[in-house]
């Protein structure tokens, strides 16, 4: 089904006042791009005004438009989070897409999964989200989706990047520009899709829920979505704020959510990241319910309903050993992938799996959505509690005990050192020593982040003293030999 256009403040680029020759030349000038791949595990991400400039966004839009445009292509669905740089990047990206002849439907502030959902539903050419997810306010990003709402295929990203690295000899003649239209009313359809799996039999009436909206993309929708399901809602950080998005709040900073749940004697709390595609929960005792618990609890629900093929869950190398061993004790299978929802998704497609995700709270369930959706995951967890007749705290106690796990990030600005950490001999010796010492009592994961200039060091073991000792030692080695 394709929704007919409702033009709201739309205009043809060709009808606007012409830009000066110098401004046009700057937009089409060759870009200074970093060595290595521009597209990371979650699109293009970096410091706004440094890597992410208006000329880059314009040319990304133009080149993406050339790759994605077909004779039957619908509009591009565009959304953004609340960062101060998002308006600038959105305008430049829209201009580039329209210059390539694509129509652009701008949703404005919205969660990333809204873009994915509407791109799939409306027969769009694709979708694009301006956001750096859980990153700090000064960062931003550009993330593309296919016409089916999935992350854009690596080969298409490679085509866009190759074009960006092959600058035009001169500015092209623009004879068939597209329309740019504001379409915030389309978000009503997205909200309805969140409620649809639970109607008419599930109500959240009687549950008191705290939401931490992280000053981000879910700020305008979160409270409404849960109130319309009948819950009593208390909101934190519930206004769009580009200066404070993700700052000491949201899914990566749970202290304020824990405190609010205890203060208000709430049944549970949910925290979303800046673009609301992931969620972390807190039970009534202030204990964290991360993606491992969500997969275990939701997986059991689907398994009991006969909706979990081969009793298989897909997660990443970050999944806790306690979760894995508890799931296997029930006869289930946990398959691990590299970190990143695109790898989880690919493995799910390969195996025909119906539930997967990451410990960080990014959950994929194609029964209900084409992409990870933090609010939808939270609604499912709340509905599971309501239907079970017991508290989230009790469900947690009945599931599994996690192994102590500690994750430390070490900032490494030098890109070559960061990406080639595995060639650092002192670090390799330290990892081998730790693995030999712990044996089957624990495990170690060291990796370069795909979204931030950091090396992540994770240690997990049956005993906390082993975790503390080896995490401290490995972080010291990284700081000495890679960060210095």
C-alpha positions in Angstrom: 0.0 0.0 0.0 1.3 3.4 -1.0 0.0 6.5 0.9 -0.8 9.3 -1.4 1.3 12.5 -1.0 0.1 15.2 1.3 2.5 18.1 0.6 3.2 20.2 3.7 5.7 22.9 3.1 7.1 21.1 0.1 9.0 22.8 -2.7 11.0 21.9 -5.8 14.7 22.5 -5.5 14.6 24.1 -8.9 12.1 26.7 -7.7 14.3 27.9 -4.9 16.6 30.9 -5.1 19.7 29.8 -7.0 22.9 29.3 -5.0 26.0 31.3 -5.8 28.5 29.7 -8.1 31.0 29.4 -5.3 28.4 27.6 -3.0 27.5 25.1 -5.8 31.2 24.4 -6.5 31.8 23.7 -2.8 29.0 21.2 -2.8 30.4 19.3 -5.7 34.1 19.7 -4.7 36.2 16.5 -4.1 35.8 15.3 -0.6 38.6 14.7 1.9 37.7 11.2 3.1 39.5 9.1 5.6 41.5 6.0 4.6 39.7 2.7 5.0 36.0 2.1 4.7 33.7 5.0 5.2 30.6 2.8 5.9 31.1 1.1 9.3 28.9 -1.5 11.0 26.1 1.1 11.4 26.4 3.4 8.4 28.6 6.5 8.3 29.4 7.8 11.8 31.7 10.4 13.1 32.1 13.9 14.6 29.7 16.4 13.1 31.5 19.3 11.4 34.6 17.1 11.0 33.8 14.0 9.1 30.1 14.8 8.8 29.8 18.0 6.9 27.0 19.5 4.7 29.0 18.8 1.5 29.6 15.2 2.5 25.9 14.7 3.4 24.9 16.3 0.1 27.2 14.1 -2.0 26.2 11.0 0.0 22.6 11.8 -0.8 23.3 12.3 -4.5 25.4 9.2 -4.9 22.9 7.1 -2.8 20.1 8.4 -5.0 21.9 7.3 -8.1 22.4 3.8 -6.7 18.9 3.4 -5.3 16.8 5.1 -7.9 14.9 2.9 -10.4 12.1 3.6 -12.9 9.6 2.4 -10.3 11.3 3.8 -7.2 9.1 5.4 -4.6 10.2 8.1 -2.2 13.1 8.0 0.2 11.9 8.0 3.9 14.1 10.3 6.0 14.2 10.6 9.8 16.5 12.2 12.4 17.2 12.3 16.1 17.5 15.4 18.2 21.2 16.2 17.8 22.0 19.9 17.0 23.7 18.8 13.8 20.8 16.6 12.6 18.8 19.5 10.9 21.9 20.5 8.9 22.7 17.0 7.8 19.0 16.3 7.0 18.7 19.3 4.8 22.0 18.6 2.9 21.1 14.9 2.5 17.6 15.8 1.2 19.1 18.1 -1.3 21.4 15.5 -2.6 18.7 12.8 -2.9 16.4 15.3 -4.6 19.2 16.3 -7.0 19.4 12.6 -8.0 15.7 12.8 -8.9 14.3 11.0 -5.8 11.4 12.3 -3.8 12.1 12.8 -0.1 9.5 12.3 2.6 10.8 13.8 5.8 9.4 12.4 9.0 11.3 14.8 11.3 12.2 13.6 14.8 11.5 9.9 15.1 13.0 6.5 16.1 15.2 4.7 13.6 12.7 1.8 13.4 10.0 4.2 12.2 12.1 4.9 9.1 12.6 1.1 8.5 9.0 0.3 9.0 7.6 3.0 6.8 10.2 2.3 4.0 8.9 -1.2 3.9 5.2 -0.4 4.2 5.0 2.5 1.7 6.9 0.9 -1.2 9.7 3.4 -0.8 13.0 3.4 -2.6 14.6 3.1 0.8 15.1 4.9 4.1 17.8 7.0 5.7 18.2 8.0 9.4 20.4 10.8 10.7 21.6 9.6 14.1 24.6 8.4 16.0 22.5 6.2 18.2 24.1 5.9 21.7 27.1 8.1 20.8 27.6 11.5 22.5 25.9 14.7 21.2 28.8 15.9 19.2 28.7 12.8 16.9 26.2 12.0 14.2 25.7 9.5 11.5 23.9 8.5 8.3 22.3 5.1 8.1 20.5 3.7 5.0 17.8 1.1 4.8 16.6 -0.9 1.8 13.0 -0.8 0.4 12.3 -3.8 2.6 13.4 -1.9 5.8 16.6 -3.9 6.3 20.1 -2.4 6.6 21.4 -1.5 3.2 23.3 -4.4 1.7 27.1 -4.1 1.9 27.5 -4.2 -1.8 25.2 -1.2 -2.2 27.1 0.6 0.5 30.3 -0.2 -1.4 28.9 1.3 -4.6 28.0 4.5 -2.8 31.4 4.8 -1.2 33.2 4.0 -4.5 31.3 6.8 -6.2 32.1 9.2 -3.4 35.8 8.4 -3.9 35.6 9.1 -7.6 34.8 12.8 -7.7 32.9 14.4 -10.6 34.8 16.5 -13.1 32.1 19.1 -13.0 28.8 19.7 -11.3 26.1 17.8 -13.2 23.2 19.5 -14.9 20.1 19.0 -12.7 17.1 18.6 -15.0 14.8 16.3 -13.1 15.0 17.1 -9.4 12.7 15.5 -6.8 10.3 16.9 -4.3 11.2 17.3 -0.6 8.1 17.0 1.6 7.4 17.1 5.4 5.4 14.0 6.3 5.3 13.7 10.1 1.7 12.5 10.0 3.1 9.1 8.7 4.3 8.4 12.3 0.7 7.7 13.3 0.9 4.6 11.2 4.1 3.6 12.9 2.6 4.0 16.4 -0.4 1.9 15.3 2.0 -0.8 14.3 3.5 -0.9 17.8 0.1 -1.6 19.3 -1.1 -4.1 16.7 0.6 -7.2 18.1 -1.2 -6.8 21.4 -4.8 -5.9 20.4 -7.3 -6.5 21.6 -6.3 -9.0 24.3 -3.4 -7.3 26.0 -3.6 -4.2 28.2 -0.8 -2.9 30.4 -3.4 -1.4 32.9 -2.2 -1.8 36.5 1.5 -1.6 35.6 3.6 1.5 36.7 6.4 2.0 34.2 9.3 4.5 34.1 10.6 5.5 30.7 14.0 7.1 30.1 13.8 8.7 26.6 17.4 10.0 26.6 16.5 13.5 25.3 16.4 11.7 21.9 14.4 10.3 19.0 11.6 8.7 21.2 10.9 11.9 23.2 7.8 12.8 21.3 6.3 9.3 21.2 7.4 7.2 24.2 4.9 8.4 26.8 1.9 8.2 24.3 2.8 4.7 23.2 2.7 3.2 26.7 -0.2 5.3 28.0 -2.4 4.2 25.0 -1.6 0.6 26.2 -3.1 1.4 29.6 0.1 1.8 31.7 0.8 4.4 34.3 3.8 6.2 32.9 6.6 8.3 34.5 9.0 9.9 32.1 12.6 11.0 32.4 14.6 13.1 29.9 11.4 13.3 27.7 12.1 16.4 25.5 14.3 16.6 22.4 17.6 18.1 23.5 20.6 18.1 21.1 22.9 19.2 23.9 22.0 16.4 26.3 21.1 13.4 24.1 22.5 10.3 25.8 24.4 12.4 28.4 24.2 10.4 31.7 20.9 8.9 30.6 19.4 6.4 28.3 20.3 2.8 27.7 24.0 3.2 28.3 23.6 5.2 31.6 21.0 3.5 33.8 21.6 5.1 37.2 18.7 7.7 36.9 16.3 5.0 35.7 17.1 2.7 38.6 16.7 5.5 41.1 13.3 6.5 39.6 12.0 3.0 39.6 12.8 2.6 43.3 11.6 6.1 44.2 8.2 5.6 42.5 7.9 1.9 43.4 7.4 1.2 39.8 7.0 -2.3 38.4 9.7 -1.8 35.8 11.6 0.8 33.8 12.8 1.0 30.2 15.6 3.1 28.8 16.2 3.8 25.1 19.2 5.0 23.3 19.4 8.2 21.2 17.6 6.7 18.2 15.4 4.2 20.1 16.3 1.1 18.3 17.6 -0.6 21.5 16.3 -0.9 25.0 17.6 -1.8 28.4 15.2 -2.6 31.3 15.2 -2.4 35.1 13.1 -4.5 37.4 11.3 -3.3 40.5 14.4 -3.9 42.6 16.6 -1.8 40.3 18.4 -4.7 38.7 19.3 -4.5 35.0 17.4 -6.7 32.5 19.7 -6.6 29.5 19.3 -8.1 26.0 20.4 -11.6 27.3 17.5 -11.7 29.7 15.1 -10.4 27.0 16.2 -13.1 24.6 15.8 -15.8 27.2 12.4 -14.7 28.4 10.9 -13.8 25.0 12.6 -17.0 23.6 10.8 -19.1 26.1 7.5 -17.5 25.2 8.0 -18.1 21.5 9.2 -21.7 22.1 6.2 -22.5 24.2 3.9 -21.2 21.4 5.8 -23.3 18.8 7.1 -20.1 17.1 10.9 -20.6 17.7 12.3 -22.8 14.9 14.7 -25.4 16.3 14.6 -23.7 19.7 17.5 -21.5 18.3 18.5 -18.0 19.4 21.0 -15.8 17.7 23.2 -13.5 19.7 26.8 -12.2 19.6 30.1 -13.0 21.2 29.1 -10.6 24.0 26.3 -12.9 25.2 26.8 -14.0 28.8 27.9 -17.6 29.5 25.3 -17.9 32.2 22.6 -17.1 29.6 24.1 -19.6 27.1 24.4 -22.5 29.5 20.9 -21.9 30.9 19.4 -21.9 27.4 21.3 -25.0 26.4 20.1 -26.7 29.6 16.6 -26.5 28.3 17.6 -28.1 25.0 18.0 -24.9 23.1 20.8 -23.7 20.9 22.5 -20.3 21.1 24.5 -19.2 18.0 27.0 -16.4 18.4 28.0 -13.9 15.8 30.3 -10.9 15.6 29.1 -7.7 17.4 26.5 -5.8 15.3 22.9 -6.3 14.5 23.7 -6.7 10.8 25.6 -9.9 11.7 22.8 -11.1 13.9 20.3 -10.5 11.1 22.4 -12.2 8.5 22.7 -15.3 10.7 19.0 -15.3 11.4 18.3 -15.2 7.7 20.8 -18.0 7.1 19.3 -20.3 9.7 15.6 -19.3 9.5 15.8 -18.1 13.1 13.0 -15.9 14.5 14.6 -14.2 17.5 18.0 -12.7 17.9 19.8 -9.7 19.3 22.6 -8.2 21.4 23.3 -7.9 25.1 23.1 -4.1 24.6 19.4 -4.4 24.0 19.0 -4.4 20.2 16.5 -7.2 19.6 15.3 -8.6 16.2 12.1 -10.5 15.9 10.7 -10.7 12.3 7.4 -12.0 13.6 6.7 -8.3 14.5 9.1 -5.9 12.9 11.6 -5.5 10.0 14.3 -4.0 12.2 15.3 -3.7 15.9 12.8 -1.5 17.8 13.4 -0.5 21.4 9.8 0.5 22.1 8.4 -2.7 20.6 10.8 -4.8 22.6 9.8 -2.9 25.8 6.1 -3.5 25.0 6.6 -7.2 24.5 8.5 -7.5 27.8 5.8 -5.6 29.7 3.1 -7.7 28.0 5.0 -10.9 28.9 5.0 -9.7 32.6 1.3 -8.9 32.5 0.3 -12.2 31.0 2.6 -14.2 33.3 0.9 -12.9 36.4 4.3 -12.5 38.2 6.7 -9.6 38.4 9.6 -8.9 36.2 11.9 -9.4 39.2 10.4 -12.9 39.7 10.9 -13.7 36.0 14.5 -12.6 36.3 15.1 -14.8 39.3 13.6 -17.8 37.6 15.7 -17.4 34.5 19.5 -17.6 35.0 22.4 -16.3 36.9 24.9 -14.2 34.9 28.6 -14.8 35.1 30.4 -11.6 36.4 31.3 -9.6 33.3 33.2 -6.4 32.9 33.5 -4.3 29.8 36.1 -1.4 29.6 36.6 1.0 26.7 40.0 2.4 26.0 40.1 5.4 23.7 42.6 4.9 20.8 42.6 7.9 18.5 45.1 6.4 16.0 42.9 4.6 13.5 45.6 2.2 12.2 46.6 1.1 15.7 43.0 0.7 16.7 42.0 -1.5 13.7 45.2 -3.5 13.8 45.2 -4.2 17.6 45.5 -7.9 16.9 49.1 -7.3 15.6 50.2 -5.9 19.0 52.4 -8.7 20.4 52.4 -7.6 24.1 48.6 -7.6 24.0 48.4 -11.0 22.3 50.7 -12.4 25.0 48.6 -10.9 27.7 45.4 -12.3 26.2 47.0 -15.8 25.9 48.2 -15.6 29.5 44.7 -14.7 30.8 43.0 -17.4 28.8 45.4 -20.0 30.0 44.9 -18.9 33.6 41.1 -19.0 33.5 40.6 -22.1 31.3 36.9 -23.0 31.1 36.1 -20.7 34.0 35.9 -17.7 31.8 36.6 -16.0 28.5 38.0 -12.8 27.0 36.9 -10.6 24.1 39.0 -7.7 22.8 37.8 -5.8 19.7 37.9 -2.5 18.0 34.5 -0.7 18.1 32.8 -0.2 14.8 31.1 3.0 16.0 33.5 4.8 18.3 37.3 5.4 18.4 37.8 2.8 21.2 39.1 -0.7 21.8 36.7 -2.7 24.0 38.1 -5.1 26.5 35.6 -7.6 28.0 36.4 -10.3 30.6 33.9 -12.8 31.9 34.5 -15.4 34.5 32.8 -17.5 37.2 34.5 -15.4 39.9 34.5 -11.6 40.1 38.1 -11.5 41.3 39.3 -13.1 38.1 37.3 -10.6 36.1 38.7 -7.6 37.9 42.3 -8.8 37.8 42.5 -9.6 34.1 40.4 -6.6 33.0 42.7 -4.3 34.8 45.8 -6.0 33.3 44.5 -6.1 29.7 43.4 -2.4 29.8 46.8 -1.4 31.1 48.5 -3.2 28.2 46.2 -1.5 25.7 46.8 1.9 27.2 50.6 1.4 27.2 51.0 -0.1 23.7 48.1 1.3 21.7 46.7 4.4 23.3 50.0 6.0 24.2 
